[in-house]
Amino acid sequence: MTDMSPSSSSTLYTTAARVALFSLLSLSSFLLFRKSRQLRRRRLSSPNPKHDPNPNPKIFFASETGTSETLARRLSSLLLSHDIPADLVDPKDYEPEDLTKETLVLIVASTWEGGSPPPNAEFLARWLSESAEDFRVGSLVLSRCEFAVFGIGSRAYGESFNKAARDFSRWMRALGAAEVVPVAEGDVEGGDVDAAFDSWSGRVVRVLKGEEEVVVDDGVESDAFDGVGDDEEYDDDDEEVESGAVDMEDIAGKAPPRKMNGEMNGVGSVKAEKNGVREMVTPVIRASLEKQGYKIIGSHSGVKLCRWTKSQLRGRGGCYKHSFYGIESHRCMEATPSLACANKCVFCWRHHTNPVGKEWRWKMDEPLEIVNAAISQHTKMIKQMKGVPGVKQERLSEGLSPRHCALSLVGEPIMYPEINALVDELHRRHISTFLVTNAQFPEKIKALKPITQLYVSVDAATKESLKAIDRPLFGDFWERFVDSLRALRDKEQRTVYRLTLVKGWNVEEVDAYANLFEIGKPDLVEIKGVTYCGSTATSKLTMENVPWHSDVKDFSEALVARSSGEYEVACEHVHSCCVLLAKVNKYKINGQWHTWIDYDRFHELVAAGKPFKSEDYMAATPSWAVYGAEEGGFDPDQSRYRKKRHHGAAATAAANHDSQ
């Protein structure tokens, strides 16, 4: 037997003491854990649990776009109608440690980037997460609290769909709170939002009034001790979900692909066969877009009156497309046959209230009906301009017959399965087509018939920055992006790269942008400073990210310098903070630019049905639109109007806002 020194004995004694202490703590934790589970099961197994008649519930909204807050307010009104007053709580103003004092917590939570909660709930989520994983906190800390969670996410994002709501539920349960109604995973874009939320909130009311049994499992299958606050996965299949309830933020969801029998249902709506195909525009989406001035057409299209249309009706100048391409802004209609998009760009001024999706999984309206309804709604809005101070009667009469269509409103128009038929119908009426795609559907670009001008949004020049700026749904977004540029190269008609410069995001990528020119070989390149959307936008952009016109010019000239003489800066529109690059060998003839379009000639070529090229319908650019001209791209036939500026963020946003 080996002799031990005093120091060795002391070490062994200390180690043994530590082991004993740890065992005691573990045993105590186990007993507390088991007791809390038994108490919760006893409480949950009661057929009609007795709730506090004055529960003073707190309704938390984890919201960025405002949808969660709107639903939280609806829930508050519902509870009040049942004599249950509730407090609305913005998590950013709440001390998480006060949760230990709450008896009833109701959470309406959106899922944000990467499956995380919105910024206003980050601190609360971090506290819950860390507490749930810390054995020192224990599983009884929220044992006096009952809760329920309604999640808002987008199923198109795959595994991160409603992850924030599931996390809130898991953390609350791990800390001893009793989930009185199963977490409901909503899909704001693909399902019936009102029905889903009403189903969940109605169940909350019934449980609180003791009219419905609480049968929620606490997630523990046995009394075996696996450690306090285990990071157990939340199993959706164990949830008891009412049949027929449609989750709220799914765009594509699990609905089967489009399948129709051709029977009309309402204005232009094709009645889907009995296969669960949904309508794209839910009541919440419709209300939000209509509030922003959109006129919704059928089940998935929209039209809106551009502010430049209003401007040129008054003879106060047109948009940059008037300067670059000769569009008559007062005769231009902004429309889209698809309100859905495959990206959620940080600079989108639509506030991400439109749906998102990777493929068409909705009911589909007929092209003819979409065009008819779009023109009808557009002309109604033009007529409403009658009598507005400054509107010229001649321009108003012309505006009633649109001659241009910007298929670049909100969403991704090329997603619409019958986009070629819709374009044909516009051309048949001698309406030119300017279509913008977000470069995520290369096969659609390849299959697209000739249009007046085809744009691809090139928001970034590297994979990393494109992911950060566009926040695409597709995992292979970069490959799709590059393939879309290659598809553009093979088009014979006018093609355009549209670059949106965002200071701090992509203005340093001059060399990378120059490399992209070699892939798509665009005829033209529009370079525009980002539009600041104000504090309500769903992005982290501020006025610091908005470049000056001088910044846009410097970037453009640097890009031209790297093109080895292939491109030059041809035009500018100072008011829109926008410039145009053009291919020298195609659009500069005997020293004069020809970026304008002969629209009558274009329609003749389309009607002839024979192949034609962009050179066949170009026209000379007026001197006032050329880069460096004294007019700065402002048509001298128009009357410049300078609006009085006011101080404040709203005025700044309005001053910088330029519609497409």
N, C-alpha and C positions, 0 to 999 in steps of 0.2 A: 504494500500500500504506500503510495507516494505521500510524503509529508507536504503540507501546504503552509505557506507563509501567512502571517497575519493579514497581509494585503490581499492575498488570494482569497482568504476566507471572507474578508470584508466584501470583495467584489462579488463572490457567489451569493453572499447574503443579500446584497443590494439587488442583484439580478432576480433572486427568488422573490424578494419583496415586490419588485416591479411586476413580475409575472402574476403574483397573487392579487396585486392591486388592479391590474388590467383585467384579470378574470372576474374580480368583484364588480368592476365597472361594466364589463360585458354582460354579466348576469343581471345586474340592475337594469341595464339598457334593454335586455331581452324581456325582463318582467314588465317594464314600462311599455315596451313595444307590444307585447302580447295583450296587456291589459287594454291598451288603446284600441287594438283591433277588435277585442271582444266588446268593448263599449260601443264602438262604431257599428259592429254587426248587430248588436242588440238594438241600437237606435234605428238602424236602417231596416231591420226586420219587422218593425212595428207597422201594422197595417195602416194606421192613420196617425203618424207621428204628430205630437203636439208642438206646434211651433209657437214661438213667442208672439202674442197678439200684436205687439209693437216691435217688430224685428228691426226697424230702421235700416233697411238694406242699403248697401252701397253699390252703385252701378259704375263699374270702371269701363272706360272706352280706350282701347289701344288703337289709335287712329292716326292716319297720315293724310288721306285724301278727304276725310270727312264722312265716309260711309258708316264706319263703326259708331261715330258720335251720333249720327242721325238715327241709327237703329237703337242706340242706347236711350236717346230721348223718347223714342217711340215706346220703348219698354217702360220708361218712367211714367209716361202718361197712362199706359195700360194698368200699371200697378196702382196708380192714384185713383183710377176709376173703380178699383176694388178696395178702396180705403186703405191702401198700403203705400204711404208716401216713401219715396226713395231719394237718396242724395246722388247726384251725378258727380263723378270724380274723374278728373284728368290725372292719370298716374304720375305725371311729372311734378304735380303739386302735392303729392301724397307721401307721407313718411311710412315706408313699408313695415316698420316695427309696430305700427298701430294696428296691423292686421290681427295681432293677438287679442285685441279688444273687440273685434267685429264678430257679429253673430250670423250675418248673411251677406255674402259677396256675390254679385252677378257680374260676369266679365264678358264684354263684347270685344273680341280681339282680331285685328287684321294680321296677316302675315306679310312681312316686308322682305327685303333683300336677303337671299340665302336662307330663308326659313326663319328669320329672326323677327321679333316683334317690331313695330314702328318705333321711331326714336323717342316718342313721348312715354313709352313704357319700358325703355331699356333698363332703367335703374331698378324698377320694381321686379322685372324679370331676373336681373342679376341677383338681387337679394333673395328671391325665392329659390333660384337655382343653387346658390351657395349654401343657403340654409338647409335645403333638402339633402345636400351631400355632406353636411357637417354633423357628425355623430353627437357633438356637444349640444346641438340645438334640440334634437330629439323629435319623436313623432307625435308628441302631444301638444306642441306649441300652438297649433290651430285647432285643437280638439273641440273647442266650443263654437267653431265656425262651420256653417253650411255654405255651399257654393254651387254655381252652375256656370258653364262657359258656352258661348256661341262664337264660332270661328268664321272668319272671312278670309278666303284665300283664292287662288286660281289653280285648278287642277292641271292646267296646261304646264305648270312648273314641276309636275311629277311628284317626287318624293317629299318635296318641301310644302306640298299642298296642306294648308292649315296647320303647319307644324307649331306655330306660335300658340294656337289654342290648345293643342294637345299637350304642349309643354306646360302651360299654365295649369291644366287639369292635373297632370302628373305631379307637379311640384306641390300643389295644394293638398293632394291626397297623401303625398309622402310626409307632409307636416301635420297630418292628423285631421284635416278638414274633411267633412262629409259631402260628397257630390250628390246633390238631391235630384238632379236631372242629368242624363248623359250629355257629354259634350257633343254639340251639333256642328258638323263640318260644313260650312256654307260655301256656296259658289256664286259669287256676285255676277258672273257673266253668263253662265250657261244654264242656270236653273231659274225657277220661279222664286225670286227672293222673298216676296211678300208671304207666299205660302210657307216657305221654309222657316222664316223667322216667326211668323204667327204661330206655327205649330210648336216651336220650341218655347216661345214666351208664354203661350197658352198653357203649356204643360207646367211651366214654372209657377204660374198663378194657381193652378189646380193643386199642386203639391203644397204651396204655402198655405192654402186654405184648407188643407187636409182632405181634399176631394179625390186625391190620387195617391196610390201607394208609392213609396220610395223603394225601388228594387235595384238600385245601382250597386254593382259589386265594387269592393274596395281594392280590387286588383291583387289580393293575396289569396293564393290557392290553398295554403295550409298554414298551420301554426309553426312550422319549422322556422327557426331563426336563421335568416340569411344575412343579417346585418341591418342596422337601422338606416333608413333612407336609401335603400338600394335604388339604383338608376334603372328601374324596371321599365320595360317597353310597354307603351300603351297599345293594347290590342283592339283595333277597331271592330274586329269580328265579335268581340265580347259585348259590344254596345247593344243596347236595346233601342233601335231606331224605329220610329213610327213609319209604317209603310206609306209610300206615296209622297213623303217629304223630300223635296228637292234641295240639295245643298246649294249654297249661295254664290260661291265665287268661281265656279267651274266654267271654263269657256268651251273647251272641247269635251271635257269629261269623258264618260264612258258611253256616250250616246253613239249609236251605230252610224256609219257613213250615210251620206245623202242618198235617198232612194225615193223616187217620186212617181206618181202615176199620171201626172199632167193635169189633174183636175184643179181648177182655180178655186181659191178660197179667199174671198175678200179682194181687196185691191192688189192685184198682181201676185197674190200669194199662191204658191203651188202646194196643194194639200199633200202632205207626206203620208205614206202608207203607215199602217199601224206598226211602227218600228221604234217609237220613242224619240224621233227627231224633234229637237227643240227649236224655238224661235230665238234668234240671236239677241234681240233687244228685249230685255226684261223691263218691268215697270220702273225699277230704280235707275237703270241706265237711261231709259227714255226720259224720265223726269230730269235727270242731271244734264243730259245733252240739250233738251228743250230749254232748260234754264240758261244754257250758254248760247242760245239763239239758233240751234239746229232745228230744221224741219225733218222729222223722221218719215221716211217713205217705206211703206210696207213693213216687212219684218227685219230688214238688215241694211237699208240704204238711207242716205241723208243728203240734204242740200242746205247751204247757208249763204247769206248775202255777205259778200266780202266788203270790207270797209273801203277798199279802193274802187269798187263798183259805185258805192255811194259818192266817193270823191269825184269820179269822172262824170257822174250825172250832174254834178254841180260845176263842172268845168275847172276843177281844182287839181287836176293831175291824175295820172294813172300809176299803176304799180310798175315794178321793174320789168315785168314781161312786156309792158307797153314800150318801154325804152329799148329793150333788147331785141324783141321779136315782132313789134307792131300790133300787139293785141289791143283791142279796144276794151278797156277795163269795164266800161259801163254795159258792154254786151257779153261779158264773161260770166259763166255760171260755175260755181264751185260745188262739186257733187262727188259722191262716192257710192259704188254699189256694194261696198263691204265696210261696215263700221269696225270690224275686227282687225287686229294687227298682231304681228308675231314679235313685236318689240315693245318695250316700255321705256322709251328714250328719256334721258334726264331733262332734256330741254323741251319736251312736248308741252305745248300750251293748252292741250286738251285736258290736262289734269288727270289723265289716265282713267277717265270715266267711261271710256269705250271698252268693248270686250277685247280679249287677246286669245289667240289660238294658233295651232300649227297646221291645221287643215280644215276644210269646210265640213262641218258637222251640224249644219242647221237647215231649217226649211229654206227653200229658195224661191224668190220671186222672179217673174218673167222679165227679160230685158226690155221688151217693148213697154210694159207697164211701168218699169222703173224710169225710163226716159220720159214717158208721158207725164208721170207724176212729178218728176224733178223739174221739168219745164213749167208745169202748172204752178208748183209751189214757188219757183223762182220768179215767175211773172207776177204772182200775187204780191211778193215782197217788193218788186219793182213798183207796182201800182201804189203801194203804201207810201212810196216816196213822193207821190204827187202832193203838191202844196208845201213840201218841206222847203224852208228858205234856201234860195240859191239853186234849186234844181231847175234845169233848163228843159223846156217842153220838148224840144227836138231830141235831146239826149234821152229823155224819158221814153219817147216813142220808139227810138232805136233800141233801148234796153229791153223792150217787150219782146224782141226777137233775138235771143242769144245766138252768137256766132262762134263762141269759144266755150269749151268745157275743160276746166281744170280738175282732173280726176286725182286730186291730191288733198282732199279735205281732212278727214280723220279716218284712220284704218288703213288697210292694204287693199286697194281696188283690184289688184291682179289676182287676189284669192278667189274672187267671184267666179264660179265655174263657167258662166256664160259671158265672160268679159269680151270675147271677140264679137259675139252677136250684139252686145250693147254698143261697142265701138262702131260696128257697121251701121247701127240705127242712128247714131249721132252723125256719122258721115253722110248718110242718106239725106239728112236734113241740113247739110252744109254747115255743120258745127264741127270746128276743129277740136282735136283731142291732145291734151297735155297730161300724160299719165306719169305718176311718180310711184316707184316701188322701192321697198326697203331692202332689196337685195338678199332676200331669204328664200326666193322661189325661182331658181334658175330655169327649171323646166317650163314654168309659166311664161317666162320671158322668151324662151325659144319658140313657144307655140303662139305667141302674140302676133296678130296681123299688123300690117303697117298702120302706124298712127302718126299724127303730125309731129310730135316730139316725145321721146321716151327718156325719162329721167331715172337715174339710180341714186339713192341717197348714200353718199360716201361720208359718213359721220366721223370716221377715224381711219387711220392708215395702218394700224397694227392690231393684232388679235386682242392684246390686252386692253388697249384703249377702246376698241369697238365693244368689247364686253362691258366695260365700265360705263360707256356713254349710252349705248342702245339697250343694254340689259335684255338680250335676246332670249327667247324661249328654247330655241334649238340648241342642242349640245354641240352639233357640228356647224355652228353658225358661221365660223370663219371659212370653212370649205364652201358653204352655200354662197357666202358673200363673193368669194373669188370666182366661183362658177357663174355667178350672175354677171360679173364684169366681163367674163369671157363671152357669155351669151350676148351681151350688149355689142361687143366688137363685130359680131356677125350680122348685125342689123344694117340695112341699106338706108333707112330713113334717119332723121336727125336724132342724135343721142347726146345725153348730157350727164355729167357727173355733178351732183349737187353737194357742195361742201358747206357744212355749218361750223363756223369757227367758235370754239369755246375756250376762252383764256384759262390757262391752268389745266386744260384737258388735252387739246390736240394741236395747238398753234405751233408747237415745236417740232411737228412731224413732217416738215417740208420734204426731206429726202424720201421718207416712206411714201408720201403722197405721190411724189414724182415717179416712184417705182410702180405704183398702181396705174399710172397713165399707160404704161407699156402693156398692161393686161387687157384693158377695155378699149383703148384707143378712141376715147369719146370725141365727138365733133366739137363739143362745147363744154365748158366747165363754169358753173355758177359758184361763186364763193361769197358767202353771206355771213355776217356776224350773227351770233345767237340772239334770239329775242328773249328778253327778261320777262318772265310770266308773273312776277309778283310773289308775295309770301304764301299764296295758296297753292302754288305749284308743288307737285310731288317730287321735288328734286332738291338738291343741296346748293343749287346755283344762286348766286347773288349778283348784284350789279358789277362786282369785281370781275365776273366771268364774261362780261359783255365787252367785245372789242370796239374801239373807235373805227371810223371809216379809214383813218390813216393806217390803223393796224391791219385792216383787211387789204388795203393797197400794198403795204409792205410785204405781206404774206404772198399776195398774188404775183408781185414782181419777182420775189425770190423763187417762186414755183416756175415762173416763165424762164428764169435764168437757167434752171435745171432741165428744161425741155429741149435743149440743143436747137432752138429756133423753130421747133414744131408748133408752138403756141405763142400767142401774144395777148396782152390785155386789150380787148376790143371795145368794151362798153362799161359804163358804170351808172349806178343810180344812187346818188349820195343819200337821198332820203331813206332808202332801205338798207343802207350800209352794205351794198352789194356790188360786185363787179363780175364781168364776164370774160373768160378766156375763150379764144376760138382758134381753130386750126388755120394756120396761115395759108397753106397751099390750097385750101378749099374755099375759105370765106373772104379772103383778101384778094380782090381782083383789080389790077392796075392801081394799087395803092388805096383802094376804097373797100371798106368792110361791107359784107352782104349777110349780116346776121338776121335781117328781117325775113319774114315769110310771105310769099305770094299765096294767100289762102285760096283764092279762086283757082289758081293753077293746081294746088294740092288736090282739091276736090275733083278736078278734071282727071288727074292722074289716077285717083282712087276709082272713079267711075269707069275708067278705061279697063281696069282689071289686069293691066300688064305691069311687070316689074319696073320700079323707078327708084331713083336715088335722091338723096337730100339736095344735091346740086340742082336738081330739076325744078325745085320750087322755092329757091331762095330769092331775096330781094335786097336792094341797097339799104344800108343803114343811114338814117339822117345824121347830119353833122352834130346836132345837139346831143345825140345819144352816145357819141364816140368818147372813149376814155380820154380824159383831160380837157374836154370841152368846157367852156365857161358855164354852160347851163347845168352841168353836173348830172345830166340825164333827165332834166325836167323839160317837158314839152313846152316850147315857147307859145304854142297856141292855147295853152291852159293858163289860168290865173293862179299865181302862187298865193296860198292862204296860210298865214302863220298864226297858229292858235296860241292864245295866252297860256303860259305855263304856270302851274301852281306847285307849291312845295309839297313834299310827301312822297312816300313810296308808291302810292297808287298813281299819282300823276307821272312819276318817273317811268313806271311800267307802261302807262298808256302812251307816253311820248316815244318809247322805244318799240312799241308793238307794231309790227307790220304783218298783215295777213298774207297768206300765199296768194 
